[in-house]
Amino acid sequence: MTVPEVAHGDHVFWERIDSATEVSRTVSGRVLRFFIQPTRADCIHACTVDDIARLMSNVPPADLGRA
C-alpha cells in the first residue's frame, strides 16, 4: 500500500525528526531508543520517556520482540 500524495509538503509533522533528541532506556534487558520532539512554547509532553519505559517494563519481553 502506498500513499498517493502527501497533503502537507514532503512530510507531515510527526515524520519530521530532524530536531529530535535521541535517548536510550533499558527495558526488560533490551536497550530501546526514543526520539523526543521539541514542543511548541505553549505545549508540553503528556509523559516522559522514563514514564513510557516504566510502563513498557510490564510488557512480556517476548512481546517487545525479544524471544
C-alpha positions in Angstrom: 0.0 0.0 0.0 1.3 3.5 -0.8 0.0 6.9 -0.1 -0.6 8.6 -3.5 0.3 12.1 -2.2 1.2 14.0 0.9 -1.1 16.9 1.8 1.5 18.7 4.0 4.6 19.2 1.9 7.2 16.5 1.9 6.4 15.1 5.4 3.7 15.5 8.0 4.7 16.9 11.4 5.2 13.5 13.1 7.7 12.5 10.4 10.0 15.5 11.0 12.6 14.2 13.4 15.5 16.5 12.4 15.3 18.5 15.6 14.6 15.4 17.8 16.8 14.4 20.7 17.6 10.7 20.9 17.8 9.0 24.3 18.1 5.3 25.3 16.5 3.4 28.1 16.9 -0.3 29.0 13.5 -2.1 29.2 13.5 -5.7 30.2 17.2 -6.0 29.4 16.8 -4.5 26.0 18.1 -1.1 25.0 15.4 1.0 23.3 15.9 4.3 21.5 13.4 7.1 21.9 13.2 10.3 19.9 11.9 13.4 21.7 10.5 16.1 19.5 10.5 19.6 20.9 7.1 21.1 21.6 5.7 24.5 20.8 6.2 27.1 23.5 2.6 26.7 24.7 2.7 22.8 24.8 4.2 20.1 26.9 4.5 16.3 26.5 1.9 14.4 28.4 4.5 11.9 29.8 8.3 11.5 30.0 10.4 8.8 28.3 11.0 7.4 31.8 7.2 7.1 32.2 6.9 5.2 29.0 9.9 2.9 29.8 8.4 2.1 33.2 5.1 1.1 31.6 6.9 -0.9 28.9 8.8 -2.8 31.6 5.4 -4.5 32.4 5.1 -5.9 28.9 6.4 -9.5 28.5 9.8 -9.5 26.9 8.6 -11.7 24.0 6.1 -9.0 23.1 8.9 -6.5 22.9 10.5 -8.5 20.1 12.7 -10.4 22.4 12.2 -14.1 22.1 
